[in-house]
């Protein structure tokens, strides 16, 4: 019997058909000569920053003007993405949201995550576009939405926009989009790392990116203060093996004491998540003034996006967050109590008293 013919390799760079209609709506607005303002969420991360710079560079290459105006300061770790051709006017605040023809909000679908810019954005009468891969909210920043939760990062959707439009992707734009993919997949380790994500990353690498240099810039350039804070945070680590949860905390003033910024806390929640048997990990940061930021991470079938929504937060199924009123102790007590019950009800959950590290195919990530 003759062997079956080999399967044709899929064209992983081809834009998924279900995204094309939304892309065409965006392209009808993003025409040459228009002045575009790009924004993303408070305390922007690698996907938000990378998507902004990547889109800014391809727009400028296509004959548009583009500038960045964010609700909070640009994270220093991503300074290497800025430079000639990218203007960051965040320091001007809401006053920078003038003299524009189009607003593009990236990596969020909720206008409230624009912080101090939210009210100004609501009042804008120019076209407002949204590019995002989170679960849509009931209060988006604009009516023209390109959203797909199956995308590994918002940077993937920006790539699709440029690819469909035929806009050239420079090496500098490729670095920004690679940063978006790299960070939102946890260095291509998380379950949102799809074959297409790897294909896009491979194409971006072919444009002249040095992957070792990208790793160094994003993950291997930390200050001594960051390590001191991590040391202190690890002393607060608590594990409830019976309920398969673990958490870590940072008190008010710790970030300032070491001369750090919010972005220096990125990745700390991965330490409790990495403990064998943990299905939900939490990171509590006391912001002072009666507010606590909580980051949630999960493994297996535990949906922390759904869990975070009861606190007014949200995100992804395996990575979410919320901002809660109260003291560090009161918020932590409330969240931990609810987490114990929630993880127990999740598919693959263990009954109280069972070993949390029991092999379970339904909770394997």
N, C-alpha and C positions, 0 to 999 in steps of 0.2 A: 504494500500500500504506500502510495506516495505521501510524503509529509505535507501537512497543510501549508498553504502559502503564508509567508510572513505577514504579520499585521503591519499596516502602514503606520509609521510614527505619527502621532497627533501633532498638529501645529499648535504648540502650547502658547505661542505668542499671539495667536489669533484672538481678537477681543470676543468674549462670549456674546452671542447674539442678543441675549436678553438685556444687555447693557447699551446697545446701540441707540435705541430710541432716546434714552436720557442724555446720552452724549450729544446727539444731534441738537437737542434743545439747548445745551450749553454752548455748542459751537455757533448757533444762530445769534447768540448774544456776544460771544467773545470774538469780535471782528477787529481787523487791523485799525489802529488809530485810537482805540478806546483806552481810557485810563482805568486801571483795575487796582482795587485794594484787596489784599489777601489777609485773612485773619484766622486764628485758631483759638483753642481753649486756654484758659488760665493755666499757668505753670506748664507751658507746652513741653511736649516730649519729642522723641526722635521722629515719630510719624508725623506729628503736627508740623514741626520745623522742616523736616525733609520734604514733606509734601508742598509746603509753602514755597521753599526755595526752588524746588524742582519745577513747580508750575510757573513761578515768576520768571525763571530763565527761559522756559520754552515759549512763554507768552511774549517776552521781549524779542526773542528770535523770530517770532511770527508777526512782529510789527506793532505790538501793543505796548503800553506803558504799564509797569507793575511796581507796587510798593507794599511793604508789610506793615500792618498796624495790629499789634496784639494787645490783649488786656493786661498782660504782665510782661516783665522784662524778658528779653531773649536769653535763653540758658547759655551760659558760658561754654559748656561742653560742646555746643554746636556752632561756636563762632567760626570754625573752619569752613563752614558752608557759605558764610557771607563773603562779600567782596565786591569787586567791580561788577556792575550790572544789577545788583540787588540792594534796594534801599529799605532800611528798617526805620520807620518813623514812629515806633511804639512810644518813645519818650514824649511825644506830643499829645498822647492820649486821644480822647474823643475829637479834639480839634483837628486831628489828621484825617478824620472821616469826612472830608470836604473835597471839592474839585475832583470828583470821581464819577465815572460812568457806570461802573459795575462793581459790586462787592462779591467776593468769593470767600465763603467760610468753609474751612477744611477740618476734618477729623472730629466734628461734633454735629449732632442734629438737634441740639437744644440751645436756644438763644441765651438761656440763663447762664450757660457756661462761658459766655463772653464777659462775665463779670461787669466791670465798670463801663464797658462799651455797649452793653445790651440795650439800654434804653435808646441810645443814639442809633443803633442798628435798626431797632424797631421803627424808628421815625424816618429812616431813609426812604426815598421814593424811587431810587434807581433800581435796576434789576438786581436781585439778591440770589446768588447761586449757592448751593450746598453740595459738597462732595464729602462723603463719609462712608464708613463701613460699620457703624454701630447700629443698634436697634433704634429705629426712628422714634422721636419723641412727639408729644402733642403740641410742642411750641418750637417749631424749627426757626432758624434764623432767616429763612427765605422760602419762597414758593417753588423755585426751580431746583429740584433735588435730584442728584445722582448718588444713590445710596445702594450698597449691596453688602450685606453682612457676610457673604461668602468670600469676599476679598480678604487676603491676608493682612492688608494694611490699606490705609487711604492712599498711600503712595502707589499701590497697584492700580487704583482707579485713575490717578493722575497720569500714569503711564498709558493707560487705555485711551484717555482723552487725547494725549499727544500722538499716539500711534494711529488712532482713527483719523485725526486731522492731518496727519502727514507732517507734523512739525518736527524739525530736527531736534535731537536730544544731544546736547553738548556733553563733554566729559564732566563739566561742573554740574550740569543738571543731573547727570547719571549718578554722581556722588551723592547728591541730595536724595534722590529716589532710592538709591541703595541703602542709605541711612534709614529711611522710612521702613523699608522691608526688614532690614537687619534688626532694628530695635523692637518692632512690634511682633516679631516672631521669636524674640529672645535669642537672637543669634542663630535663627533657623532651627530652634529646638522645640518650640511649642507646637501644639496640634493644628494651629492654623497655617503651618508651613505646608503648602500644597505643591504638587509637581509644577504647576504654572508659576508659583512664587519662585521656585528654583530656576525655571526657564528665564523669567524676567531678570532675576539677579545675574544669571549667566550672560544675558545680552548686555546688561549694564556693565559688567566686568569687561566685556569685549570692547567697550568704548574707552578703555585705558585706565580703569580704576585698579588700584593696588589693594587687594583685600587685607593684607597684613597691616597696611597703613590705616585702613578704615577701622580695623579692630582696635588698633592702638589709640586712635582719636576718640572712639566712642567708649571703649571699655577699659583701656589700660593707661589712662592719664588721670589719676585721682590724686587729690591733695592729702597731706598727712592728716589734716583735720577730719577728712572723710573717714579715715581709718580709725581715728580716735572715737568718732561718733558711733561707728559700727561696733567698736569694742564695748562702748557703754550700752548700746542697744541690746547686744547679745546677753548682757547680764540680766536683762528683763525677760528673757525668753521663758515662756511657760508652755507646757504640753499637757493636753488632756487626751491621753492615748485611748481611754475608754470610748470617747466620742469622736476620735480621729480629727481633732482640731489642735492648732498651735498658734501662738500669737507673740508679738513683740511690741514694745512701746518706746516712745521717745517723749520726754517731758517738754514743757514749754521752755523756750530759751536755749535749748541744746544746740540748735542749728546756728543761732547767733553767737553762742559762746565759742564755737570753733570757726567762726568766720565763714560759714557755708551758706549755700542757697538751697532752695527747695529741690532742685534737680540732683543735688548730692545725695538725696535719700533714695533715688531710683535704685531698685534692685534689692533693697534691704528685706522686703517681704519675701523674697525668694529663699531666704535662709530658713524660716520656719516651714515653708512649703516643701523644702528638700528633705525634711525628716521622714524617714520610712514610716508608712502607715498614715501619714497626714492627708486628709481629704480636703480640708479647708484651712488656709492660713490667713492671719489678719495682722495688719500693722497699724497701730494706733499712734497718731502724732497729735500732741496737744499744741494747738496754734495760739493758745492764750485767748483772753477775752471771751471765754466761755464757748469756744469752738474746738472741735476735734475732727481731724481728717482720718478716715478709716479706709485702708486699702485691703481688698479681698483677693485672694488667689485660691484656685482649687485644682484638684486633679480628678480624673475620671468623670463621673456623671453629675457631680455637684455643680449646679448653676448659680454662680455668685452674682450674676447680673440680676436674676430674679430676687435673690436675697437682698441685694443692695437697694432695690427699688422701694422696699418698705421703709427705708430711711431717706427717701428722696434722691437716691443716687442711681447708679447704673453703670453700664459698660458692656463687657463681653461675658460670655458664659463662664469663662475661666479667669477673667481679670476684670474687676470692677472697683468702684469706690463710692464713698459718700462723705458729705460734710454734715456733722451733727452738732446740735447745741448741747452744752453741758460740760461738766468737768471730765477730765481724763478717766477718773475712777468710775463715775456714774455711767458714762458712755460705754466703757469697757465691760462693766458688769451687765448692762442691758444687752449688748451685742453678743457677748459670750453665751448668755443664757439662751438667747434665740438661736444662736449657731448650733448649740448642742442638739436642740430639737430638730432644726432644719436638716442637718447632715444625717441624722438618724432616719428622717423620712425620705431622703434622696435615694434613687435606685442604687442598689448595691450597699446600702447602709447597714451598719451592724447594730444589733440590739445592745442596750446597755449591758456591760459586763463581758461582751465578746471582744476578742483581740482585734484592734484596729488595723493591724498589719496582716490580717488574714488574706491569702491570695483570693482574688475575686475578679473574674474576667470581665464582669460588667463595669468595674470601676478602673480598669487599666487605661492609662492615658497613652 
